[in-house]
Amino acid sequence: MRTLVLTLLLVFALGVHCEAQRISKNAIGVRIGDDDGFDSFGAEISYQRALLENNRLELNLGIRGEKDVYDAFKVVGLFQWVMPLDESFHWYVGAGGGLGNVDYDGGGSASFGLLAGNIGLEYNFKIPLLLSLDVRPEIGFGEEDAYGDGFDFDLGLGIRYQF
């Protein structure tokens, strides 16, 4: 009987340990969206880092270009609050900012800054996969024509590997 109880406790402890490993502090992947701040559709490299129990930092790097027209990059950082809807389904809201630069092939470059908000839904699979759908309104400022028309309503689909 004692061996059975110890075996059950060991199995339970391993199960809790495995479950704890499935809850990740980091996620990396891509965020695919309509990024009008660059006047184009594209993808961003995306990294998320848990800070507290219900908060995280999300960093996105977008690189765009059009042959013989421009090369550009944009970095956006967001502080997010994550709230559960059920065990695997969450919604989140956040705020942050970013900066970027556009280098025109005809000569010259322009830099810009931006303020951003963020609201979205995400699903945590049992495997280390996270899918999200969000909206990130951005207000750009800085040099003229560096950031489209100054406002962007960026809708994005995120696919991230959790570790």
Residue pairs with C-beta under 8 A, 6 or more apart in sequence:
22 126
22 128
24 50
24 128
24 162
24 163
25 49
25 50
26 47
26 48
26 49
26 50
26 162
26 163
27 46
27 47
27 48
27 130
27 160
27 161
27 162
27 163
28 45
28 46
28 47
28 48
28 160
28 161
28 163
29 46
29 130
29 158
29 159
29 160
29 161
30 43
30 44
30 45
30 46
30 158
30 159
30 160
31 43
31 44
31 46
31 60
31 132
31 156
31 157
31 158
32 42
32 43
32 44
32 156
32 157
32 158
32 159
33 41
33 42
33 43
33 44
33 136
33 154
33 155
33 156
33 157
34 41
34 154
34 155
34 156
35 41
35 42
35 44
35 62
35 64
35 74
35 152
35 154
36 148
36 149
36 152
36 153
36 154
37 74
37 100
37 114
37 138
37 140
37 147
37 148
37 152
37 154
38 62
38 64
38 72
38 74
38 102
38 148
39 148
40 64
40 66
42 62
42 64
43 62
44 60
44 61
44 62
44 74
44 76
44 156
45 60
45 61
45 62
46 58
46 59
46 60
46 158
46 160
47 58
47 59
47 60
48 56
48 57
48 58
48 59
48 160
49 56
49 57
49 59
50 56
51 57
51 79
54 81
54 82
54 83
55 79
55 80
55 81
55 82
56 79
56 80
56 82
57 77
57 78
57 79
57 80
58 77
58 78
58 80
58 94
58 96
58 118
59 75
59 76
59 77
59 78
60 74
60 75
60 76
60 77
60 78
60 98
61 73
61 74
61 75
62 73
62 74
62 75
62 76
62 100
63 71
63 72
63 73
64 70
64 71
64 72
64 73
64 74
65 71
65 72
68 105
69 104
69 105
70 102
70 103
70 104
70 105
71 102
71 103
71 105
72 100
72 101
72 102
72 103
73 100
73 101
74 98
74 99
74 100
74 114
75 98
75 99
75 100
76 96
76 97
76 98
76 114
76 116
76 136
76 138
77 96
77 97
77 98
78 94
78 95
78 96
78 116
78 118
78 136
79 94
79 95
79 96
80 92
80 93
80 94
80 118
81 92
81 93
81 94
82 90
82 91
82 92
82 122
83 90
83 91
83 92
84 90
85 91
85 121
88 123
88 124
88 125
88 126
89 121
89 122
89 123
89 124
90 121
90 122
90 123
90 124
91 119
91 120
91 121
91 122
92 118
92 119
92 120
92 121
92 122
92 134
93 117
93 118
93 119
94 117
94 118
94 119
95 115
95 116
95 117
95 118
96 115
96 116
96 118
97 113
97 114
97 115
97 116
98 113
98 114
98 116
98 138
99 111
99 112
99 113
99 114
100 111
100 112
100 114
100 146
100 147
101 109
101 110
101 111
101 112
101 146
102 109
102 110
102 111
102 112
102 146
103 109
104 110
110 142
110 143
110 144
110 145
110 146
111 142
111 143
111 146
112 140
112 141
112 142
112 143
112 146
112 147
113 140
113 141
113 142
114 138
114 139
114 140
114 141
114 147
114 152
115 138
115 139
115 141
116 136
116 137
116 138
116 139
117 136
117 137
118 134
118 135
118 136
119 134
119 135
120 132
120 133
120 134
120 135
120 158
121 132
121 133
121 134
122 130
122 131
122 132
122 133
122 158
123 130
123 131
123 132
124 130
124 162
125 131
128 161
128 162
128 163
129 159
129 160
129 161
129 162
130 158
130 159
130 160
130 161
130 162
131 157
131 158
131 159
132 156
132 157
132 158
132 160
133 155
133 156
133 157
133 158
134 155
134 156
134 158
135 153
135 154
135 155
135 156
136 154
136 155
136 156
137 151
137 152
137 153
137 154
138 151
138 152
138 154
139 150
139 151
140 146
140 147
140 148
140 150
140 151
140 152
141 147
141 150
